[in-house]
């Protein structure tokens, strides 16, 4: 699906209220651009929705073992650092805002690549030093590029919703049909673990996949997102540097583990009784290991939150090493819980409880997270497409 087709489809969807994007004389909306029809408020609204969509995405990273990985959606929309050199070369060579052939080239590069698209392409175009850019500092080709990259983000968010069996409107279904996207139902596959046709040979194997998904993102945050710059391995390997959102990204990644383990897409308090941790807390043989995970999870969230901000300026601060240590302890606690569960993989009572865990993981964590991601990327796209050029 090309950018213009998707724009037409988005326009057919229900209108989203963006009162902050009006042309009223609000604070921060006074700058003008002789080449663009837009306001600072429109850019700011897009930035706000970028941060909301960004949180949704980071909240999903504990379950990248599904469609996000299988369809290479993760590397497509979340590769960093953004390739500024390649982008500058494209902007020197092409004028997508005024040339249809150039627009087609840009749309294709965004749709098929991973270094010129996704969250960090949009971030680079919208933010500087943690703040929304002024409309006066943007040009029409940058706005076109940002709109096209955001439409691609929205399309990929819809793919994730559909792939996990989430709620899709008829208009959104048409967008996916135009993109020729088809997928198995990852949600049903996970909930039907142990049954014929499921890719999971047992219920407990699927439940333990929740732990593995958490460990995967914990390891990435510890070793790559924080570790690569903090240790000097690669000081350019900094996520979300233009929005100054790095530490929030890290924190939300660990919150994705809490959501997966505690049983809710935005849960902040005690675990649900039918969640993985909730069940383990009520099994004598697993209670101690589950409590240890709770303690180490809380400690990791505090350690990440206490990192000196912004990370792009303070990546070598001792607080980064403290966070890495806390994340290592959380990783070890999850390994211990997984080892404690393994001997009881066929225990009938526990299997019945884990079957409910798996069902509610899909219904209460995965599906609503991706639905919120799609809604926020759509809102960002709506804000951006209010900006036009003369």
PANU-409677 format. One record per residue (C-alpha): chain; x, y, z; residue number from 1. Coordinates in steps of 0.1 Angstrom, whole numbers, plus 5000, padded with zeros to 4 digits. Example, Ala and Ser with C-alpha at 12.3 -4.5 7.8 and 13.67 -1.06 7.14 Angstrom:
// PANU-409677
[node "A", [5123, 4955, 5078], 1]
[node "A", [5137, 4989, 5071], 2]
//
This chain:
// PANU-409677
[node "A", [5000, 5000, 5000], 1]
[node "A", [5014, 5034, 4990], 2]
[node "A", [5012, 5065, 5012], 3]
[node "A", [4985, 5082, 4992], 4]
[node "A", [4962, 5052, 4993], 5]
[node "A", [4967, 5049, 5030], 6]
[node "A", [4959, 5086, 5035], 7]
[node "A", [4926, 5081, 5017], 8]
[node "A", [4918, 5052, 5039], 9]
[node "A", [4927, 5071, 5071], 10]
[node "A", [4904, 5099, 5060], 11]
[node "A", [4876, 5075, 5058], 12]
[node "A", [4880, 5064, 5094], 13]
[node "A", [4862, 5081, 5123], 14]
[node "A", [4875, 5116, 5129], 15]
[node "A", [4898, 5120, 5159], 16]
[node "A", [4894, 5152, 5179], 17]
[node "A", [4926, 5171, 5181], 18]
[node "A", [4916, 5203, 5197], 19]
[node "A", [4953, 5211, 5206], 20]
[node "A", [4959, 5213, 5168], 21]
[node "A", [4935, 5241, 5162], 22]
[node "A", [4946, 5274, 5147], 23]
[node "A", [4937, 5293, 5179], 24]
[node "A", [4963, 5317, 5193], 25]
[node "A", [4976, 5291, 5218], 26]
[node "A", [5009, 5294, 5234], 27]
[node "A", [5037, 5280, 5212], 28]
[node "A", [5016, 5282, 5179], 29]
[node "A", [5026, 5316, 5167], 30]
[node "A", [5055, 5308, 5144], 31]
[node "A", [5048, 5306, 5107], 32]
[node "A", [5064, 5290, 5077], 33]
[node "A", [5059, 5307, 5043], 34]
[node "A", [5061, 5273, 5025], 35]
[node "A", [5038, 5253, 5049], 36]
[node "A", [5002, 5256, 5061], 37]
[node "A", [5006, 5245, 5097], 38]
[node "A", [5013, 5256, 5133], 39]
[node "A", [5036, 5247, 5161], 40]
[node "A", [5006, 5232, 5178], 41]
[node "A", [5002, 5207, 5151], 42]
[node "A", [5038, 5196, 5154], 43]
[node "A", [5035, 5195, 5192], 44]
[node "A", [5004, 5173, 5189], 45]
[node "A", [5022, 5149, 5167], 46]
[node "A", [5051, 5148, 5192], 47]
[node "A", [5027, 5140, 5220], 48]
[node "A", [5012, 5112, 5201], 49]
[node "A", [5046, 5100, 5191], 50]
[node "A", [5054, 5096, 5228], 51]
[node "A", [5021, 5078, 5235], 52]
[node "A", [5027, 5054, 5206], 53]
[node "A", [5063, 5050, 5216], 54]
[node "A", [5051, 5039, 5251], 55]
[node "A", [5027, 5014, 5236], 56]
[node "A", [5055, 5000, 5215], 57]
[node "A", [5079, 4997, 5244], 58]
[node "A", [5051, 4981, 5264], 59]
[node "A", [5049, 4954, 5237], 60]
[node "A", [5086, 4944, 5237], 61]
[node "A", [5081, 4916, 5262], 62]
[node "A", [5062, 4897, 5235], 63]
[node "A", [5083, 4902, 5204], 64]
[node "A", [5083, 4864, 5201], 65]
[node "A", [5051, 4867, 5180], 66]
[node "A", [5042, 4885, 5148], 67]
[node "A", [5065, 4914, 5155], 68]
[node "A", [5095, 4891, 5151], 69]
[node "A", [5081, 4867, 5125], 70]
[node "A", [5071, 4895, 5101], 71]
[node "A", [5102, 4915, 5108], 72]
[node "A", [5080, 4944, 5121], 73]
[node "A", [5103, 4950, 5150], 74]
[node "A", [5135, 4958, 5130], 75]
[node "A", [5114, 4977, 5104], 76]
[node "A", [5099, 5002, 5127], 77]
[node "A", [5124, 5003, 5156], 78]
[node "A", [5159, 5002, 5142], 79]
[node "A", [5183, 5028, 5155], 80]
[node "A", [5204, 5049, 5152], 81]
[node "A", [5185, 5067, 5124], 82]
[node "A", [5207, 5069, 5093], 83]
[node "A", [5210, 5107, 5091], 84]
[node "A", [5235, 5105, 5063], 85]
[node "A", [5213, 5084, 5041], 86]
[node "A", [5183, 5106, 5049], 87]
[node "A", [5203, 5138, 5040], 88]
[node "A", [5213, 5122, 5007], 89]
[node "A", [5176, 5114, 4999], 90]
[node "A", [5165, 5149, 5008], 91]
[node "A", [5192, 5164, 4985], 92]
[node "A", [5182, 5141, 4956], 93]
[node "A", [5144, 5139, 4959], 94]
[node "A", [5115, 5163, 4963], 95]
[node "A", [5086, 5140, 4973], 96]
[node "A", [5063, 5169, 4983], 97]
[node "A", [5062, 5182, 4947], 98]
[node "A", [5073, 5153, 4925], 99]
[node "A", [5052, 5122, 4923], 100]
[node "A", [5080, 5100, 4910], 101]
[node "A", [5102, 5112, 4939], 102]
[node "A", [5073, 5105, 4963], 103]
[node "A", [5070, 5069, 4950], 104]
[node "A", [5107, 5064, 4956], 105]
[node "A", [5105, 5077, 4992], 106]
[node "A", [5074, 5057, 4999], 107]
[node "A", [5091, 5025, 4987], 108]
[node "A", [5123, 5032, 5007], 109]
[node "A", [5102, 5037, 5038], 110]
[node "A", [5080, 5006, 5032], 111]
[node "A", [5108, 4982, 5025], 112]
[node "A", [5137, 4995, 5045], 113]
[node "A", [5146, 4998, 5082], 114]
[node "A", [5171, 5026, 5085], 115]
[node "A", [5149, 5054, 5070], 116]
[node "A", [5116, 5045, 5086], 117]
[node "A", [5098, 5038, 5119], 118]
[node "A", [5098, 5055, 5152], 119]
[node "A", [5132, 5070, 5149], 120]
[node "A", [5127, 5085, 5115], 121]
[node "A", [5096, 5103, 5128], 122]
[node "A", [5115, 5112, 5160], 123]
[node "A", [5143, 5128, 5140], 124]
[node "A", [5119, 5149, 5120], 125]
[node "A", [5098, 5160, 5149], 126]
[node "A", [5122, 5165, 5178], 127]
[node "A", [5154, 5184, 5186], 128]
[node "A", [5170, 5182, 5220], 129]
[node "A", [5139, 5169, 5237], 130]
[node "A", [5115, 5195, 5223], 131]
[node "A", [5091, 5197, 5194], 132]
[node "A", [5105, 5214, 5163], 133]
[node "A", [5090, 5247, 5152], 134]
[node "A", [5069, 5247, 5121], 135]
[node "A", [5093, 5274, 5108], 136]
[node "A", [5122, 5250, 5108], 137]
[node "A", [5105, 5223, 5087], 138]
[node "A", [5103, 5221, 5049], 139]
[node "A", [5077, 5204, 5027], 140]
[node "A", [5099, 5174, 5019], 141]
[node "A", [5105, 5167, 5055], 142]
[node "A", [5068, 5169, 5063], 143]
[node "A", [5060, 5145, 5034], 144]
[node "A", [5087, 5121, 5046], 145]
[node "A", [5073, 5123, 5082], 146]
[node "A", [5038, 5117, 5070], 147]
[node "A", [5048, 5087, 5049], 148]
[node "A", [5069, 5072, 5077], 149]
[node "A", [5040, 5076, 5101], 150]
[node "A", [5015, 5061, 5077], 151]
[node "A", [5038, 5031, 5075], 152]
[node "A", [5039, 5029, 5113], 153]
[node "A", [5001, 5029, 5114], 154]
[node "A", [5000, 5001, 5089], 155]
[node "A", [5024, 4980, 5108], 156]
[node "A", [5005, 4986, 5141], 157]
[node "A", [4974, 4974, 5124], 158]
[node "A", [4992, 4943, 5112], 159]
[node "A", [5001, 4935, 5149], 160]
[node "A", [4965, 4940, 5160], 161]
[node "A", [4952, 4917, 5133], 162]
[node "A", [4979, 4891, 5137], 163]
[node "A", [4970, 4886, 5174], 164]
[node "A", [4933, 4885, 5168], 165]
[node "A", [4925, 4920, 5181], 166]
[node "A", [4896, 4942, 5172], 167]
[node "A", [4899, 4957, 5136], 168]
[node "A", [4873, 4980, 5121], 169]
[node "A", [4860, 4974, 5086], 170]
[node "A", [4879, 5004, 5073], 171]
[node "A", [4911, 4991, 5089], 172]
[node "A", [4905, 4957, 5074], 173]
[node "A", [4904, 4973, 5040], 174]
[node "A", [4938, 4989, 5047], 175]
[node "A", [4952, 4955, 5055], 176]
[node "A", [4936, 4940, 5024], 177]
[node "A", [4951, 4967, 5003], 178]
[node "A", [4985, 4959, 5018], 179]
[node "A", [4979, 4922, 5011], 180]
[node "A", [4986, 4913, 5047], 181]
[node "A", [4975, 4879, 5059], 182]
[node "A", [4985, 4861, 5091], 183]
[node "A", [4976, 4832, 5114], 184]
[node "A", [4960, 4842, 5146], 185]
[node "A", [4988, 4843, 5171], 186]
[node "A", [4964, 4849, 5200], 187]
[node "A", [4945, 4817, 5193], 188]
[node "A", [4977, 4798, 5187], 189]
[node "A", [4990, 4809, 5221], 190]
[node "A", [4957, 4802, 5240], 191]
[node "A", [4954, 4768, 5223], 192]
[node "A", [4988, 4757, 5234], 193]
[node "A", [4990, 4719, 5238], 194]
[node "A", [4962, 4713, 5213], 195]
[node "A", [4965, 4700, 5178], 196]
[node "A", [4976, 4727, 5154], 197]
[node "A", [4992, 4750, 5180], 198]
[node "A", [5029, 4758, 5176], 199]
[node "A", [5033, 4752, 5214], 200]
[node "A", [5034, 4715, 5223], 201]
[node "A", [5022, 4722, 5259], 202]
[node "A", [5003, 4747, 5279], 203]
[node "A", [5032, 4752, 5303], 204]
[node "A", [5056, 4757, 5274], 205]
[node "A", [5036, 4787, 5263], 206]
[node "A", [5034, 4801, 5298], 207]
[node "A", [5072, 4798, 5301], 208]
[node "A", [5074, 4817, 5268], 209]
[node "A", [5061, 4847, 5287], 210]
[node "A", [5091, 4845, 5310], 211]
[node "A", [5115, 4841, 5281], 212]
[node "A", [5100, 4871, 5263], 213]
[node "A", [5106, 4892, 5294], 214]
[node "A", [5141, 4880, 5297], 215]
[node "A", [5148, 4888, 5261], 216]
[node "A", [5139, 4925, 5265], 217]
[node "A", [5156, 4927, 5299], 218]
[node "A", [5188, 4914, 5283], 219]
[node "A", [5185, 4939, 5254], 220]
[node "A", [5180, 4969, 5277], 221]
[node "A", [5208, 4958, 5300], 222]
[node "A", [5234, 4948, 5274], 223]
[node "A", [5225, 4970, 5243], 224]
[node "A", [5202, 4999, 5250], 225]
[node "A", [5221, 5009, 5282], 226]
[node "A", [5252, 4987, 5281], 227]
[node "A", [5265, 4995, 5246], 228]
[node "A", [5269, 5033, 5253], 229]
[node "A", [5275, 5030, 5291], 230]
[node "A", [5305, 5007, 5286], 231]
[node "A", [5319, 5026, 5257], 232]
[node "A", [5313, 4997, 5233], 233]
[node "A", [5292, 5020, 5210], 234]
[node "A", [5284, 5055, 5222], 235]
[node "A", [5263, 5061, 5192], 236]
[node "A", [5239, 5032, 5200], 237]
[node "A", [5215, 5054, 5219], 238]
[node "A", [5177, 5049, 5214], 239]
[node "A", [5154, 5079, 5211], 240]
[node "A", [5182, 5106, 5214], 241]
[node "A", [5164, 5135, 5197], 242]
[node "A", [5133, 5133, 5219], 243]
[node "A", [5154, 5127, 5250], 244]
[node "A", [5131, 5097, 5256], 245]
[node "A", [5157, 5071, 5261], 246]
[node "A", [5153, 5064, 5298], 247]
[node "A", [5115, 5065, 5295], 248]
[node "A", [5120, 5038, 5267], 249]
[node "A", [5140, 5017, 5291], 250]
[node "A", [5115, 5021, 5319], 251]
[node "A", [5086, 5012, 5296], 252]
[node "A", [5105, 4981, 5284], 253]
[node "A", [5106, 4968, 5320], 254]
[node "A", [5070, 4978, 5325], 255]
[node "A", [5062, 4956, 5296], 256]
[node "A", [5076, 4927, 5317], 257]
[node "A", [5054, 4938, 5346], 258]
[node "A", [5023, 4939, 5323], 259]
[node "A", [5031, 4904, 5309], 260]
[node "A", [5038, 4889, 5343], 261]
[node "A", [5011, 4907, 5363], 262]
[node "A", [4983, 4903, 5338], 263]
[node "A", [4973, 4936, 5323], 264]
[node "A", [4984, 4959, 5295], 265]
[node "A", [4986, 4989, 5319], 266]
[node "A", [4987, 4973, 5353], 267]
[node "A", [5008, 4992, 5379], 268]
[node "A", [4998, 4976, 5412], 269]
[node "A", [4995, 4940, 5425], 270]
[node "A", [4994, 4911, 5400], 271]
[node "A", [4960, 4897, 5389], 272]
[node "A", [4952, 4864, 5405], 273]
[node "A", [4951, 4847, 5371], 274]
[node "A", [4984, 4862, 5360], 275]
[node "A", [5016, 4842, 5358], 276]
[node "A", [5029, 4858, 5390], 277]
[node "A", [4995, 4857, 5407], 278]
[node "A", [4992, 4820, 5401], 279]
[node "A", [5028, 4813, 5412], 280]
[node "A", [5023, 4832, 5445], 281]
[node "A", [4996, 4807, 5454], 282]
[node "A", [5016, 4776, 5447], 283]
[node "A", [5038, 4767, 5476], 284]
[node "A", [5066, 4753, 5455], 285]
[node "A", [5067, 4785, 5434], 286]
[node "A", [5059, 4812, 5459], 287]
[node "A", [5094, 4821, 5470], 288]
[node "A", [5107, 4824, 5434], 289]
[node "A", [5077, 4845, 5424], 290]
[node "A", [5082, 4869, 5454], 291]
[node "A", [5118, 4872, 5444], 292]
[node "A", [5108, 4883, 5409], 293]
[node "A", [5084, 4909, 5424], 294]
[node "A", [5112, 4923, 5445], 295]
[node "A", [5138, 4924, 5417], 296]
[node "A", [5112, 4939, 5393], 297]
[node "A", [5104, 4967, 5416], 298]
[node "A", [5141, 4973, 5422], 299]
[node "A", [5149, 4974, 5385], 300]
[node "A", [5122, 4999, 5378], 301]
[node "A", [5135, 5022, 5405], 302]
[node "A", [5171, 5019, 5393], 303]
[node "A", [5161, 5027, 5357], 304]
[node "A", [5139, 5056, 5368], 305]
[node "A", [5168, 5070, 5388], 306]
[node "A", [5192, 5071, 5358], 307]
[node "A", [5205, 5105, 5351], 308]
[node "A", [5186, 5122, 5323], 309]
[node "A", [5189, 5127, 5294], 310]
[node "A", [5207, 5095, 5287], 311]
[node "A", [5222, 5109, 5254], 312]
[node "A", [5242, 5133, 5276], 313]
[node "A", [5248, 5111, 5306], 314]
[node "A", [5252, 5076, 5293], 315]
[node "A", [5285, 5071, 5312], 316]
[node "A", [5270, 5082, 5345], 317]
[node "A", [5273, 5056, 5374], 318]
[node "A", [5235, 5054, 5375], 319]
[node "A", [5235, 5036, 5342], 320]
[node "A", [5257, 5008, 5357], 321]
[node "A", [5234, 5006, 5387], 322]
[node "A", [5205, 5000, 5364], 323]
[node "A", [5224, 4973, 5346], 324]
[node "A", [5231, 4956, 5379], 325]
[node "A", [5195, 4957, 5389], 326]
[node "A", [5184, 4943, 5355], 327]
[node "A", [5209, 4915, 5358], 328]
[node "A", [5193, 4906, 5392], 329]
[node "A", [5158, 4906, 5376], 330]
[node "A", [5170, 4884, 5348], 331]
[node "A", [5184, 4859, 5373], 332]
[node "A", [5152, 4859, 5393], 333]
[node "A", [5132, 4851, 5362], 334]
[node "A", [5156, 4822, 5354], 335]
[node "A", [5150, 4809, 5389], 336]
[node "A", [5112, 4811, 5385], 337]
[node "A", [5114, 4793, 5352], 338]
[node "A", [5135, 4766, 5367], 339]
[node "A", [5111, 4762, 5395], 340]
[node "A", [5081, 4758, 5371], 341]
[node "A", [5098, 4733, 5348], 342]
[node "A", [5094, 4702, 5370], 343]
[node "A", [5057, 4708, 5373], 344]
[node "A", [5051, 4712, 5335], 345]
[node "A", [5027, 4683, 5334], 346]
[node "A", [5010, 4687, 5368], 347]
[node "A", [4973, 4687, 5361], 348]
[node "A", [4962, 4714, 5385], 349]
[node "A", [4990, 4738, 5375], 350]
[node "A", [4984, 4732, 5338], 351]
[node "A", [4948, 4742, 5342], 352]
[node "A", [4958, 4774, 5360], 353]
[node "A", [4984, 4782, 5333], 354]
[node "A", [4958, 4777, 5306], 355]
[node "A", [4939, 4806, 5321], 356]
[node "A", [4972, 4826, 5324], 357]
[node "A", [4978, 4822, 5287], 358]
[node "A", [4943, 4832, 5277], 359]
[node "A", [4944, 4863, 5298], 360]
[node "A", [4979, 4872, 5287], 361]
[node "A", [4966, 4874, 5252], 362]
[node "A", [4933, 4891, 5260], 363]
[node "A", [4944, 4915, 5287], 364]
[node "A", [4979, 4923, 5277], 365]
[node "A", [4989, 4917, 5241], 366]
[node "A", [4957, 4926, 5222], 367]
[node "A", [4950, 4959, 5241], 368]
[node "A", [4986, 4970, 5239], 369]
[node "A", [4987, 4967, 5201], 370]
[node "A", [4952, 4983, 5198], 371]
[node "A", [4965, 5013, 5218], 372]
[node "A", [4996, 5014, 5195], 373]
[node "A", [4974, 5015, 5164], 374]
[node "A", [4951, 5042, 5179], 375]
[node "A", [4980, 5065, 5189], 376]
[node "A", [4999, 5061, 5156], 377]
[node "A", [4966, 5070, 5138], 378]
[node "A", [4963, 5101, 5160], 379]
[node "A", [4998, 5111, 5152], 380]
[node "A", [4991, 5106, 5115], 381]
[node "A", [4960, 5127, 5118], 382]
[node "A", [4979, 5155, 5134], 383]
[node "A", [5007, 5154, 5108], 384]
[node "A", [4984, 5153, 5078], 385]
[node "A", [4969, 5186, 5089], 386]
[node "A", [5001, 5202, 5078], 387]
[node "A", [5002, 5209, 5040], 388]
[node "A", [5024, 5228, 5017], 389]
[node "A", [5018, 5257, 4992], 390]
//
